[in-house]
Amino acid sequence: MAFVPTCLLIRHGRTSANATGTLAGWTEGIGLDEVGRGQASSLAGRLRGLPIRLLVSSPLQRCLETAQIVAGALGDVAVTQDERLGECRYGSWTGGSLKELAKEPLWRTVQDQPSAARFPDGESFPGESIAQMQARGLQAVREIDAAINDEHGPRSLWALVSHGDVIKSILADAAGSHLDHFQRIIVGPASLSVVSYTDRRPYLVRVNDDGTDLAALVPPAGDAPVGGGVGSADPRSTN
């Protein structure tokens, strides 16, 4: 049986932009609000004690604040940054009201055929396509996961802190789903999703988890149980 690392995907906690329905994008100075800090603290408490080897964050403030709260519960785990985990570049839509943006013709493409959607460049913020966002996010996850395996071994846990659309696109890929279906996935603020990447395929272990016991994420020691064990549903050990 071969074990592989496990990636914990964390969405940042709530911000005032989330609460008011504003598309923050790459706007600077968007941090967690009081609710968001509470959400991040609650998640950090559930993660406390897990042997997480690395914590990688989007460079945006709301993710870094979430990552620092989580790191505080993990002990000796440094927070590093990777721009590829940053928010989708919404271009001229950045800072707009979601209620107003929903009236734009592009909105329906974003909802119904996101693989064909590209956000227009703005004066202050460049745009990109949702497909480009997914490609850079997946590249980051795969590269970091491989590096974790090489440095810390195949039973390692590592975590990233990113944004809703980025995480949804990574989860869609892990589920073998076309990008056009990524809007079917829900990823709430400070939620936890879990993916394990094997040589054959990714395994989607958890999605949008915001309250369950996380102890089962720790890889078991020794050999895999004959007959399947007691049902930890751990795909990190594969034939």
Sequence and secondary structure as in RCSB ss.txt:
>XXXX:A:sequence
MAFVPTCLLIRHGRTSANATGTLAGWTEGIGLDEVGRGQASSLAGRLRGLPIRLLVSSPLQRCLETAQIVAGALG
DVAVTQDERLGECRYGSWTGGSLKELAKEPLWRTVQDQPSAARFPDGESFPGESIAQMQARGLQAVREIDAAIND
EHGPRSLWALVSHGDVIKSILADAAGSHLDHFQRIIVGPASLSVVSYTDRRPYLVRVNDDGTDLAALVPPAGDAP
VGGGVGSADPRSTN
>XXXX:A:secstr
 EE  EEEEEE   BHHHHHTB  TT TT  B HHHHHHHHHHHHHHTT  EEEEEE SSHHHHHHHHHHHHHHS
S  EEE GGGS   BGGGTT BHHHHTTSHHHHHHHH GGG B    SSS B BHHHHHHHHHHHHHHHHHHHHH
HH TT EEEEEE HHHHHHHHHHHTT  GGGGGG    TT EEEEEE SS EEEEEEEESSS  GGGS  SSS  
TT TT    TTEE 
